[in-house]
């Protein structure tokens, strides 16, 4: 069964991925498409409804993002911020530069009865815009305004536009607005679930792969585990799961992953010890982007070096998620860092990549994993970067420096669990800085390395806040690390949120 789709056209807005999330939370399948390919994608997909996102540009500037509105004929459309302004301009309204850029919390008023915003008078909304609609297009009704924004909402038939952002939590009733659009005006059934995603994914995988063979790269993390479960369910023995021990995993993790996969999947698992290969390739490398690309390339070299054992697989399956794609750069977003399985794969790779989870967020992947019957310890595992400790060892990656991080990380995570502080943590880890600090141990001067500890709370890895551990706990962790990990004489804790920082150090 193929579900109706709400397509979100991305004009480069910082909240676009949240629109997709909110729509899916309401049980409606949603995809995001960059504005420059939106018209073709709408013709191809024929979505049931379309949402036009916000964006940082001005619709009045030359070269501003735009699209062919003829493809939206007879479709329910909701324009948000830039999307509203573009719709107004395209359909004959007027847009002007605002005298004062409106940013932050506002209250909307003068709401029209019977409109999509009926009952929203005096409600708080979140504004972020420099242009404003001066005149609504012909046939459109102005349904809301704020003290500083004369047109905060318009509608005509199945076309709606709002100047504020309903997808953010700073608009408390924003989700209700999206619900009205999706169900009252676009007619969605709200029946997209993890079970329906699995059903559709199985059919899509079988169609794409046919009788071919798939190499499924697994790490023990939830993403690759769910991909392995999906592929195994869809293709059976056509799938070979491959675990590469690159020496950059947490303490004792390689052994644990092999045991776990043997217990929960068919025994078609190939484990490759490639520690010497990876450490050799990373010798002398300091730049984090170079590290990621080298690690991505070495994975492929591993696969190709074991081609006979892997039965000449034609496809490479990966646990790529939507946040990975966003941070690796897209036509409408800035590149933050290459993920080894997105921007780090080499051009010379022969296998075709398939990514069944590419448009999912982490919490959605966990739900799919539970629906597939994976155990809680696998589904609830903390996110771990594909390049592993290669991006938690700042500077050169050597076996000795990785060992320091492994030991410090094991202490930190064990103490979080033993003190009952695990709840609410999205990710926790230790990293090694590429500097030396002076200390004193046993009345002697030391010149050794500092460890940075980091733990964050997050919903989807797009934003994150530091976990505020009690000082006494951090002090106890620091004392253990300094006393038990050779080569470490200082411990820091990272309180920085995302943004401005990222969750990982590199």
N, C-alpha and C positions, 0 to 999 in steps of 0.2 A: 504494500500500500504506500503510495507516494503522497506525502502530506502537502497541503498548501503552504506556500512560502511568503513571508514578509521580507522583501529585499530592502536592505539599508544601503543607500548610496552615500559613500564616504567622500566628503569635501575637505578632508584633512582635519576635522575637529578632534579635540583632545578627548571628547567623551563618546566618540562614535561606537567604540567597543561596548560601552555601557548600554547603548540603545539595543544592541544585539542581545546582550545579557538580559535586560528587562523584558524584552519580547519573549525570549525563550522561557523565562521564569513564569510567564503567563500561559505556557503550554503551546506556544506558536513557534514553528520552525522559522529561523531567521538566518540569513547570510548577509555578509557585507561585500560590497563591490566598489572599487575606486571609480570616481566620477568619469574618468576618461574612457572607461570601457562599459559604463553603466547601460547605455542604450542597447549595445549588442547583447549584454547579459539579460536584459529585460526581454528582448525579443526571443532569446534562446530559452530562458527559464519560464517566461510567462507567469510572473509572481502574482499572487492574489492581491497584494497591496504593496505600496512602496513608501518608505520613510526617507526623507532628505535630511542629512545630518547638518550640524553646524560646521564652521570652518573659520580659519584665521584670516582669510583674504577678504577684500571688499568686492562686492559684486560690481562696483562702479569702476574698478581698475581694468586696464587692458590686460588680457590674458588671464582674467579671473576664472576659476573653475566654473564650468557650465555643463549642460547636457541638453539633448534633444527632447523637449517636452512632448513631442507628438507620440512617443512610445508610452506615455502615461495616460493616454486617452481612455476614458471609461474605467480607470483603476482608482481605488481609494488611495489618496496621497496625504501624508502628513509632513509638512515642512517645519523644521526646527531651526531657529536662529538664522544662520546663513541660508538654510533650506527655505525658510519663509521668504527671505528677501529675494532669493533667486526666483522663486515661484511668482512673487508679486511682480518682479521686473519682466519676466518672460511672458506673463499673461496680461500685461498692459497697465500695471500699477506704476507707482513712482517710489524710488528709494533715494535717500539723501544721506550725506554724512551727518551724524549726530553732533550737536554742539558739544555735548559732554558724553564721553564714553560711559556706558552704563554697565557696571560690573558689581556683582554681589547680590545680596538679598533685597527683594522688593516685594511689595504687596500689590496684587492686581485688583482692579475695581471696574465699575461700570460693565459688569458681565451681562451678556444678553441671555434672557431666559430662553430655554429650549435649545441653546447652542451646546456644543461639545464641552464647553466650560461652565455650563449651568451649575450653580451652587459653589463656584470657586471664588466668589467675591470676598475680598479681604484676605485671601490665602497667600501664604509666602511662596515665592518662586525665586529661581536663581537666574540672573541675567549675566550675559557676557557678550557685549556687542559694541561696535563703533559706528555702524550704519543703522538706519531705521526706515521703516516703511512710512512714507509721507501720505500716499493715497493707495487705497486697496484697488485691486484690479476690478474691472467692470463685472458686475454680478456677484461680487463678494461682499459679505457683511462684516463690519468691524465688531468683534464680539468681546473684546477686552482691551483695557489700557492700564498703564500705571501712571504715577505722578509725573514721571519724566519721559514716558514712552507713549505717544498718542495712539499707536496701533500695536497692541501686544498680542492680538489674536484675530484671525480672520477665518471665514469659512464660506463655502459655496458648494452645495450638493455633497459629494463625497471627498471634497478637497478642503484641507484644513491647514492652518499655519499658526505657529506660536513663536513669539520672540524669545521666550525663556526655555530653559532646559528641563524637561520633565524626567529625564533619565537619571539625574543626580539626586542624592539623598537630601540636598539642600532645598529641593522642591518636594515637600512632604507628601503631597497628593499627586505627584507626577505619574506614579505607576497607575493610579486610577484613571488619569487622562489617557494613557496608552491603552488601558483596558477598554475604555469607551471606544477609542478609535478601532481597535482590533475586533471587538466583538459586536458592538452596537452598529458600527458603520461599515466595517469591512467583512463582517460575517464569518470570522474564523470560529472553528469548533473548540480550539484549545485542547486538542488531544495529542499533541506531540510530547512524548515521554522518552525515558531512556530505553524502554522496551521497543518503542517504535523506531528509535534511532538504530538499535541493534538490527531490527528487521530490515530496514532500508540499507544499512551498511553491508549486511551479509549479501544481499542481492547485488549491490554495487561492486563489491569485491569479486564475487563470482563472475560478473560480467566483464570486469576489467582484466582479470587474470586468466580466465578460461581454463585451459589445461596446463598452463605454465607453472613454474615452481617459484616459490617466494622464500627469500632469506629474510627472516625477521630478527633484527638486531635488538637484543634484550639487555637490560642493565639491572633488573630487579626492581626498578622503580614502577610506580603505578601506571605511567603513560605506556611504556613499552610492554608491561604486563597485560594491560587491557588490549593493546594491539595484537599481542600474541594470542590472547583468548579469542578475540574476534576472528582472526585469520584461521586459527585451528578449528573453530566452529564452522567457518565457511568452506574451508579447503581441505581439512584433515591432513593427510600425509604429504600433500603438496607443499607444506610449510616446514622449513627447517629453522628452528630457533638457534641463534648464535650468540653466545656470551663471550665477549672479549675482555680478558683481565689485562688492562693496560697499566696496572700498578698504581692507578690514581683513585682507587676506591677508599672508603672508610676502613677502619681496622677490622679485619676478619670478614669483610663483606663478600669477597669473592666466593669463599666457601659457603656462606649462607645463601647466596643467590643460586648457586648450583643445586644445593639441597632443596631449596624452595621450589625451583622450576621442575625438578625431578618429581616432586610430590604432587604438583598441581597441573602439569601438562603431560602430554604423551612424551615418551623418553627420547624423542627426536631432537635432542639438545646437543649442540657442539660447543665445547668450552675451549677457548684458545688462550694459551699463556703467551702474551705479547709484551710483557713488561720490558724486556731488554730493547725490543724494537721501538717502543714509545719513548723510553728515556733516552735512547740514542738519537731519535729524531728531534727531541726537545733540548738537547744539550746546547747550552749557550744562548738559547732563545729567551728574550726578555719581554718583548711586546705582547700584550694579551691577545690582540687580534691575530698575530702570527701563531700564537699557541693554539687558538681555536681552529684555525685553518689547517695547521699541521695535524692536530688530533683528528679532525674530520677526514683528512686524506689518509692517515695511517689506518683508520678503521677500514676504509675501502681497500687498501693494500692487503690488510689482513684477510678480508673476504676473498679477494682475488687470488691470494697465495694459497688459499685452502679450497679452490674451486672444485677440485675432484671430490673432496670430502663433502662439499656443499652441493654437489650434484648439479653444477652449472645453473644456478638460479638466475632467472631472467629479471626478477623484481627484488628490490630492496624495500622492506617495510620499516617505517620508523614511527616513533611516538611523538611526532611534532604536534604541538598545541598552538592555539591562536596567539597567546602572549609571545611565544618564540618567534612567530612570523612578524609580529608588530615590532619587536625589539631589533630584529635583523634588518628592518627597513622594508618599506613597501612604496608603491607609487605615490601615496599620500602621507607617509609618515617618515620622520627622520630615522636614520640608522643609529641605534644606540650601541649595539654590539652584535657581532655575528654569533648565532648559535651554531654549534658544530654540525648540526643536522639540517640547517637552513642555509646560512651563508658560507658554511665551512666545507661543503662537499666539493670535490674537485671537478673541473669541467670534463676531464678525461674518463670519468666513471662510465662504465658500459651499462650497468643495470638501470632499469627504470624505477624511479622512486614512487611508492604509494604511501599515502599518509591518511589513514581513515579518520584520525582525530584532529585534523588540521584546523577545523573551525570550532573546536570545543574549548571551553575553559576547564581549569583543573577540577572544580567541584562537579562539573558535568561528567568529566571522565570518571571520577570516583563513583558516581551514581551508575554509570554504565558498567563499571567493574563489579559493583554489588549485584546488579541485575544479571551479570554473567556468572555469578556464583564464586567470585574470587574471595579469598579469606580476608578478614579485616586487617591483619598485619601487612598484607600486600596493598590493599586499597588505601589504607590510611598512612602509608609511608610518607615521610616528608619528601618534598621535591629535592632532587639532587641533580646538579648540572651534568649534562652529557660529557663535557671535558673533565668532569670529576675534580679532583684536588689540583688539577693543572691550573685552574683559575682561582684556587684558594691558597696557592703558593705564589706569592707575588715575587717577580724576578725569576731567576733560573729554577727550573724544576729538576731536582735531583732526588735519588732514592732517600738520601739522608734528610733532606728538607721535607719531603712528603711524609716520612716517618714521624717527624716532629709534629706535623699537623694531625696525623692520624691519632697519635697518643693524646694530644691536647683535646681534640674533638671528642674522643671516647670519654675522657674525664668529664667534659662539659655536659655531654648528653646523658651520661649515666647519673650525674648529680641532679640534672633537671628532673629526671624520672624519680630518683630516690627522694627528692624533696617535694614531690607532688605538684610540680610546676609545669607539667606538659600541656595542660589544657589551654587551648587558644593559640598555640604556637603554630605558625605556618611553616617556618624553617628556622633551624638553629645550626650553628657550625662554628668552627675555629678556622682562622686564616693566619698565615705567616707573612709578616712584612719583610720587605727587602731592605732593611736597615739593621744596624746594630746599636744597642744602647748599653750604657755603663751601669753596672750594678755591683753589689758586694755580697759575697757568700763565704761564710767561714773566715771572716776577716780578710778576705782576698778580693781584689778587684776582678770583675768579670766584664767581658765585652761580647754580649750575646744577642740573641734575636728576641723581638717581642711578638707575642701572639695577640690577635684581635678576636674577640668573641662577638658574635652577632646572633640575635634572635628577633624575629619579626612576626607580627600578626598581619594577616592579609586575607582578602576574599578571593582574589584571582591573580595575584602577583603583579597586577598593573599598578597598584598602589600598595604601600605597606607602612606600618608604624612599628617602632622599636618596642620590644617587650620590656616593661619597667620591673625588673627583678629587684627584690630587696637587697640593700647594700651588703648585708651580712652574708647572703648567699653568694654574691659575686666575689666577695672577699675570700670566702672559703674555696671557691673554684680556683681563683688566682693562686692561692697558697698551694693547692694541690698541684697545679700545672707547673709552677716554678720549681717545686720540690721533686716532682716525678718525671718531668720531661727534660732530658739532657739537652743543653744548648739554649734554653729559654730562661730569661731573667726578668721578664716584665710582661704584664697582661693588661690589655685595654678592653673596654666594652664600647661597642658602636651604638650610639643612641640616634643616629640619623635616620629620618624617614625616607620613603620613596614616593614622589620625588622630594628632594633634589638628588639623592643618591639612588643607586640601584640596589637590589637585594644582595647580589654577589659583589665581591670587592673588585673583580675584573670582569 
